[in-house]
Amino acid sequence: MTVEKEINGINKKPQKPKDEVVIHASGLKKAFGEKEVLKNITFDLKRGENMVVLGKSGEGKSVTIQCVVGMLKPDEGDLKVFGEDVADMSDEELKQLRIKIGFLFQSGALYDSMTVRENLEFPLTRVLRLKDQAEIDKKVEEVLDNVGLLEAIDKMPSDLSGGMRKRVGLARTLIVNPEIMLYDEPTTGLDPITSREISELILHMQKKYKTSSIIITHDLECARITADRIVIMNDGEYIAEGTWKELQKSDNELVRSFFNETT
Amino acid sequence: MAEQAITGWRKWMMGIGEQCVFFGRFFRNIFAGGFEWSEFVRQCYEIGYRSMMLVGITTFIMGFVLILQLRPSLVALGAESMLPKTLAVSFIREMGPVITAIICAGKIASSIGAELGSMKVSEQIDAMEVSGANPIQYLVVTRILATTLMVPLLSVIGDVIGLFGGFLALNITDAISFSLYFNKCIGSLDFSDFLPALVKTIFFGFAIGFVGCYKGYHSNKGTESVGIAANSAVVTASLWIFVIDAIAVQITSILFYR
């Protein structure tokens, strides 16, 4: 584990105002057939902030972040990323936006016909169009070292455990230096110890790479470790918002029921 | 009942529309720059080299069996010497290309359908897309172009091996030298036998790659859908092979055999 490692080689992103809103959503609605998944979603994500969306499975939490990267189009509402309306973007603009956004899938979504090294090289050669092999090798080794998996560089994804796959997935996402990170259930399917390690790694990487993040989860421990701010989603709407401590003291019975397990 | 028919019709039309859009995306991405040469070469190896043994064995047996089946009829007509010619014409014009294409539909279309289907299920295609990479260029263009190139090559190899199978079958009952047999085969063929057969295998190859990629890329998210994509790819590609063959024979008849 490299969570405790010294933070070195911090990325050279230009400093931007901390209160800048990087994602603005208001009145988002999305339905699949008869089922209304998002009913009225409104939120702002500020630069450098970790926002956790907490809710039961099947509530449509992931749909929100899929709208952010343009995988899905909201039926109604306003969704702006870096001030630009995602719905109005051309394919090329969407591609440029996606380079600035990292998306960690629930399964890790590693390309299973490629080694770990090739998985990490893929975004460098296909997205950033890097040609210098020495530079590519350096970046791959650096980011793998950051997630503590340098020794797995030539392994196939099938040889990795669930936690290792998540870490490689995280490394592959971070290697292009995104400004926003979207995590879709990053600890689902992992044992409690590995879940905690992944949650700490997310926090560590956020500090190191200075990303703004939305973390979709139903894992309270993950939410407690990673969140600057938590929103609770229920039945397609955000019903409460606040820090971990604020929400623990909430008068709302449904909100309290989320925290009962750990208090 | 009528409502069901309308829904089915609408679904079918939407499928056609989706395929047209998919073709458009494929075509645009061929010329989009940044062609994936290494993946293309890898696919050529996977599709071409790894199918060679299966195509070789099948066409060898078909050539062998065809001679054994034809011989009694031609002997009865006193046309035994026509055996090499009959085999060569039927094999080069029809049997070789179609058998090779059907074998490739079973092996290649299903494997592409299953591979892309499982990539879809495990969110690998989504991951490529949201990273800003181009999955059509990397996964689809390379596979379709590789099948379009390799199926004609496999067909030519299959033709040669099929004729060789016929030679061995003929030698069970009749003694004929290798050079005489191949001289008779080649001597009975002309340009109008080779060219249409080669051209239609290019379309067979394209259909196999396109159907495999389309079915895999558009499979639903669920493990069951991987099997459905693979199965549907084989059935649809096989059907397309016969449709293309029927059209090709009509065009060839108009152009060459009038």
Interface residues (C-beta under 8 A of the other chain):
Chain A: V69 M71 K95 Q96 R98 I99 I101 F103 F105 Q106 S107 A109 L110 Y111 D112 F122 P123 R126 V127 R129 R172 T173 V176
Chain B: G34 M119 S122 E123 Q124 D126 A127 M128 E129 V130 S131 G132 A133 N134 Y138
